[in-house]
Amino acid sequence: MKSVLRLSVGAFALLATSAFAEDAKPLKSIGISVGSLGNPFYVAAVEGIKAAAKKVNPDVKITAVSADYDLNKQLSQIDSFVGAGVDIMMIVPVDPKASVPAIQKAKDAGIVVGAFDTTASNADVSVATNNVKAGEEACGYLADKLGGKGNIVILNGVQVSAVVDRLAGCKSVLAKHPDMKIVADQNTTGSRDGGLQVMQSILTAQDHIDGVFGTNDPASIGGDLAAKQLNRKEFIIASVDGAPDTEKLIKSGNTQIKATASQDPYTMAAQSFGLAYDIFEGKKPAETKVLLDPKLITADNIADYKGWTAAR
């Protein structure tokens, strides 16, 4: 009798496992909304999600859209994802606070929400660079190279949490050096054109500056271009991103961008998707909010830098 009982229990376990496998939800569709698909950071991030998702299901449908930093456009995109019934939504919230109701609507519809780059308070998971530390490292570089003094310009950006945190980190360093004075702080919209126009205006107004903190690489590259056009070489630029164009500039030496606190958008977005997929499968991740440390890239270590476009 005992042997029959064991066989029955074993058979039951096998049937239960088979039933679970049949009932397990396949991953069919993913919706992705990012700040701008014109920004190589988000292009690399989308590629990271796609690569991770295709390992789960090679036939998964992936829809990636650009919010163009427009809240209403992103809210409409979230509504479209809800209407389409995607399984997982990956998002870089344009406005983390204003996005809360829309993200909740998606969650109420049974969609798992993974945020990356910019935190969202009610997303199921969130993975981002430690942007406070990125700002600290970039402005720490300026403080070191300038001997803790000089006129500082800030090329600011759209006030998403990533930019706000970078600026907070930078200013915490500058606060320790009272002889480093912020003489201009302007919004570039985080774009190359914005950085060019803003920096042209600042350089026209300021006879001498010593250091520039760019809250992202596109703005910093625009600022560098303005310096070239106006033949201003008296200052250095420290940035955040580690973008391919900045990587090339630092390698060339023909730039005033001397440092950038690098991020890894491919890994960041892929990791956020991985955590979201765990939840989709009914698993509880050990961590739902993850911060990744940046690495300061300069001419001294650029040769060893594995950038956004490096083989994975």
C-alpha positions in Angstrom: 0.0 0.0 0.0 2.8 2.4 0.8 4.4 2.0 -2.6 1.0 2.6 -4.3 0.6 5.8 -2.2 4.0 7.1 -3.3 3.2 6.5 -6.9 -0.1 8.3 -6.6 1.6 11.3 -5.0 4.3 11.4 -7.6 1.7 11.1 -10.4 -0.3 14.0 -8.8 2.8 16.2 -8.7 3.6 15.4 -12.3 0.0 16.3 -13.4 0.1 19.5 -11.3 3.4 20.5 -13.0 2.0 19.8 -16.4 -1.2 21.8 -15.6 0.9 24.7 -14.4 3.0 24.7 -17.6 -0.2 24.7 -19.7 -1.7 27.5 -17.7 1.5 29.7 -17.6 1.0 32.9 -19.4 3.2 33.3 -22.5 4.8 36.7 -23.0 3.0 38.1 -26.1 3.5 41.8 -26.2 5.6 44.7 -24.7 5.0 48.4 -25.0 7.9 50.8 -24.6 7.6 54.6 -24.1 10.9 56.7 -23.8 11.8 60.3 -23.7 13.0 60.5 -27.3 14.1 58.0 -29.9 16.3 60.7 -31.3 18.5 60.3 -28.3 21.0 57.4 -28.7 20.7 56.6 -25.0 17.1 55.5 -25.5 17.9 53.7 -28.7 20.4 51.6 -26.8 17.9 51.1 -24.0 15.3 49.8 -26.4 17.8 47.4 -27.9 18.5 46.1 -24.4 14.9 45.4 -23.8 14.4 43.8 -27.2 17.4 41.5 -26.7 16.2 40.4 -23.2 12.6 39.9 -24.4 13.6 37.9 -27.5 15.4 35.4 -25.2 12.1 34.8 -23.5 10.0 34.6 -26.6 11.5 35.2 -30.1 8.1 36.0 -31.4 7.1 38.6 -28.8 5.6 41.8 -30.3 7.5 44.9 -29.2 6.2 48.4 -29.8 8.6 51.2 -29.0 7.4 54.8 -29.2 8.9 58.3 -28.5 7.1 60.6 -26.2 9.4 63.5 -27.3 9.4 64.7 -23.6 5.6 65.6 -24.1 3.5 64.4 -21.1 0.2 64.4 -23.0 1.8 62.4 -25.8 3.1 59.9 -23.3 -0.2 59.6 -21.5 -1.9 58.9 -24.9 0.8 56.2 -25.5 0.0 54.6 -22.2 -3.7 54.5 -23.0 -2.8 52.8 -26.3 -0.8 50.2 -24.5 -3.7 49.6 -22.1 -6.1 49.3 -25.1 -3.8 46.9 -26.8 -3.5 44.8 -23.7 0.3 44.5 -23.6 1.7 42.2 -21.0 4.6 44.5 -19.9 5.0 48.2 -20.3 8.5 49.7 -20.1 8.6 53.4 -19.5 10.8 56.4 -18.9 8.2 58.8 -17.4 8.3 62.3 -18.8 6.8 63.6 -15.6 7.0 61.0 -12.8 4.4 62.7 -10.6 1.9 63.4 -13.4 2.3 59.9 -14.8 1.1 58.2 -11.6 -2.6 57.9 -12.5 -1.8 56.6 -16.0 0.7 54.0 -14.7 -1.9 52.9 -12.1 -4.5 52.5 -14.8 -2.0 50.2 -16.7 -1.4 48.2 -13.5 -5.1 47.9 -12.8 -5.5 46.5 -16.3 -3.1 43.7 -15.3 0.0 45.2 -17.1 3.3 44.9 -15.3 5.1 48.3 -15.4 8.9 48.5 -15.5 10.5 52.0 -15.3 14.1 52.8 -16.2 16.4 55.8 -16.3 13.8 58.0 -14.5 12.1 56.6 -11.4 8.3 56.2 -11.2 6.9 55.9 -7.7 4.2 53.4 -8.5 6.0 51.3 -11.2 6.3 47.7 -10.3 10.1 47.9 -10.8 12.6 50.6 -11.4 16.3 50.5 -12.5 18.3 53.7 -13.0 21.8 55.1 -12.7 22.7 56.6 -9.4 22.3 60.1 -10.8 23.2 61.9 -7.6 26.5 60.1 -7.7 26.9 60.9 -11.5 26.6 64.6 -10.7 29.0 64.3 -7.8 31.6 62.6 -10.0 31.3 65.1 -12.9 31.5 68.2 -10.6 34.1 66.6 -8.4 36.3 66.3 -11.6 35.7 70.1 -12.2 36.6 70.9 -8.6 39.8 68.9 -8.8 41.0 70.2 -12.2 40.1 73.8 -11.3 41.6 73.8 -7.9 38.2 74.4 -6.2 37.7 77.8 -7.7 36.3 79.5 -10.9 33.2 80.6 -12.7 30.8 77.6 -13.4 28.1 77.3 -16.0 25.4 74.6 -15.8 23.8 73.4 -19.0 20.5 72.2 -17.5 17.8 70.0 -19.0 14.2 68.8 -18.8 13.4 68.4 -15.1 12.9 64.7 -14.9 14.2 63.0 -11.8 17.5 61.9 -13.5 18.4 65.5 -14.3 17.2 66.8 -10.9 19.4 64.2 -9.1 22.4 65.0 -11.3 22.1 68.7 -10.5 21.7 67.9 -6.8 24.8 65.8 -6.8 26.8 68.5 -8.6 25.6 71.3 -6.3 26.5 69.3 -3.2 30.1 69.2 -4.5 30.1 72.9 -5.5 28.8 73.8 -2.0 32.1 72.5 -0.5 34.0 75.0 -2.7 32.7 78.5 -2.1 35.2 79.9 -4.7 33.3 78.0 -7.4 30.6 80.4 -8.5 27.6 79.4 -10.7 27.4 82.3 -13.2 24.8 80.8 -15.4 22.2 77.9 -15.2 20.0 77.5 -18.2 17.7 74.9 -19.6 19.0 73.3 -22.9 16.1 70.8 -23.1 18.8 68.3 -23.1 19.4 68.5 -26.8 22.5 69.3 -28.9 20.8 72.3 -30.6 19.6 73.5 -27.2 23.1 73.2 -25.8 24.6 75.1 -28.8 22.1 78.0 -28.6 22.2 78.3 -24.8 26.0 78.2 -24.7 26.3 80.7 -27.5 24.2 83.1 -25.4 26.2 82.4 -22.2 29.6 82.9 -23.9 28.4 86.1 -25.4 27.4 87.4 -22.0 30.3 86.0 -20.0 33.9 87.2 -20.6 35.5 84.3 -18.8 34.3 81.0 -17.5 36.3 78.1 -16.1 34.1 75.0 -16.0 30.8 73.7 -17.4 28.6 71.0 -16.0 26.4 69.4 -18.7 23.4 67.4 -17.3 23.6 65.2 -20.3 26.0 64.6 -23.2 23.8 66.0 -26.1 23.7 69.4 -24.3 27.4 69.2 -23.5 28.3 68.4 -27.1 26.2 71.5 -28.2 28.1 73.6 -25.6 31.4 72.2 -27.0 30.4 73.2 -30.5 29.5 76.7 -29.4 33.0 77.0 -27.9 34.6 76.0 -31.1 32.5 78.4 -33.1 33.3 81.3 -30.8 37.0 80.2 -30.4 36.6 80.0 -26.6 39.1 77.6 -25.1 39.5 78.8 -21.5 37.2 76.3 -19.8 36.6 72.5 -19.5 33.3 70.6 -19.6 32.2 67.6 -17.4 29.1 65.8 -18.4 26.9 62.8 -17.7 26.1 59.9 -20.1 29.1 58.3 -21.8 27.4 58.6 -25.2 29.1 57.3 -28.4 29.6 60.9 -29.8 31.3 62.0 -26.5 33.4 58.8 -26.5 34.7 59.7 -30.0 35.4 63.3 -28.9 37.3 62.4 -25.8 39.3 59.9 -27.9 40.1 62.5 -30.5 41.3 65.1 -27.9 39.6 67.8 -30.0 37.1 68.8 -27.4 36.6 70.7 -24.2 34.6 67.8 -22.8 37.2 66.2 -20.5 35.0 63.9 -18.5 31.6 62.2 -18.6 30.0 60.1 -15.9 28.9 57.1 -17.9 25.7 55.1 -17.9 24.8 51.8 -19.5 21.4 52.2 -21.0 21.4 48.7 -22.6 22.0 46.9 -19.3 19.8 49.3 -17.3 16.7 48.7 -19.5 17.4 45.0 -19.9 17.7 44.6 -16.1 14.4 46.5 -15.6 12.7 44.3 -18.1 14.1 41.2 -16.4 12.6 42.2 -13.0 9.3 43.1 -14.7 9.2 39.7 -16.4 9.8 38.0 -13.0 6.7 39.7 -11.7 4.8 38.7 -14.9 5.7 35.1 -14.2 4.5 35.4 -10.6 8.0 35.7 -9.0 8.9 38.3 -6.5 12.2 40.0 -7.2 14.6 40.4 -4.3 14.8 44.1 -5.2 12.3 46.2 -7.1 14.3 49.5 -7.1 17.9 49.3 -8.3 20.5 52.0 -8.7 23.5 51.4 -10.9 26.8 53.2 -10.2 28.2 55.4 -13.0 31.8 55.4 -14.0 33.8 58.6 -14.7 35.3 58.4 -18.2 38.3 60.6 -19.1 41.1 60.5 -21.6 43.0 58.4 -19.0 40.6 55.4 -19.2 38.7 55.9 -22.4 40.7 53.2 -24.2 39.1 50.6 -21.8 35.6 52.0 -21.9 32.9 49.6 -23.1 30.4 52.1 -24.4 26.8 52.0 -25.5 27.5 50.5 -28.9 30.0 47.9 -27.7 29.3 44.2 -28.6 27.1 42.5 -26.0 
